[in-house]
Amino acid sequence: MAKKRGKRTWMTRHVNDPWVQRSQQDGYRSRASYKLLEIDERHGLLRPGRVVVDLGAAPGGWSQVAASRVASGGRVIALDLLTMEPLEGVRVIQADFEEEAGLDALLAALPDGRADLVLSDMAPNISGVKVADQARAMALAELALELAISVLRPGGALVVKLFHGAGFESWMATARSLFESVRVRKPEASRAESREVYAVAERFRGSTAD
Ligand SMILES: C[S@@+](CC[C@H](N)C(=O)[O-])C[C@H]1O[C@@H](n2cnc3c(N)ncnc32)[C@H](O)[C@@H]1O
């Protein structure tokens, strides 16, 4: 019974959400598009010709924004556990990023194995056990950072969903040692009650291989 009421509350909130209504009017697949739009307005990360990796991409709101901004000369490689409808200018890979096969498929899709921007909006399914959920979310953020280290060109950027809690400060410290600038953003479209924020790391200093 309680579960049903919870579902109904979610549905009412979803239907009445102004960002959901706006995304339907603007033709975006998810309200999440506005988070990336706001971040990009501020940081100017999506430029024509850029190669972008979009982790946790389904249903494709971020990929839509990225593909339209990197235009025909650029490329977006989108990966998610879930199926995602095709999008023009986006190579979609259905895979688990925590599995080696998922990483291999992604690397194979990158032109010369390099990217200008790594985006990660990955979030685990919430179990309700706070400590476990935080650990899983941070594990995904760690993997996104590892990918960035191995594929970003020097000067490249990374945008990652993070949740305040255990592991947050340590993730930020590592990112700050690798990028010249790391800022934390809470876009307007991000629900106020959510601990979700986005780390925007810019000007990658380069890996030892560069
Ligand atoms: C908040 S949604 C992303 C919304 C998306 N950015 C958009 O704009 O439409 C988070 C996504 O992360 C994906 N995800 C979670 N863990 C993953 C994993 N290990 N590998 C790939 N995708 C994962 C989920 O399947 C889910 O689609």
The ligand as a Gaussian input file, in Angstrom:
#p B3LYP/6-31G(d) Opt

LIG

0 1
 C       19.979000      10.187000     -14.379000
 S       19.993000       8.973000     -15.616000
 C       20.775000       9.799000     -16.950000
 C       19.931000      10.809000     -17.670000
 C       20.596000      11.308000     -18.940000
 N       21.803000      12.098000     -18.657000
 C       19.692000      12.158000     -19.780000
 O       20.018000      13.310000     -20.006000
 O       18.686000      11.659000     -20.268000
 C       21.266000       7.897000     -15.045000
 C       21.604000       6.766000     -15.981000
 O       22.784000       6.100000     -15.515000
 C       22.722000       4.792000     -16.026000
 N       23.709000       3.924000     -15.370000
 C       23.797000       3.622000     -14.049000
 N       24.804000       2.756000     -13.838000
 C       25.376000       2.503000     -15.053000
 C       26.449000       1.686000     -15.478000
 N       27.133000       0.929000     -14.616000
 N       26.766000       1.649000     -16.789000
 C       26.046000       2.403000     -17.667000
 N       25.027000       3.212000     -17.325000
 C       24.684000       3.258000     -16.029000
 C       21.283000       4.389000     -15.742000
 O       20.895000       3.285000     -16.520000
 C       20.527000       5.679000     -16.091000
 O       19.998000       5.639000     -17.388000

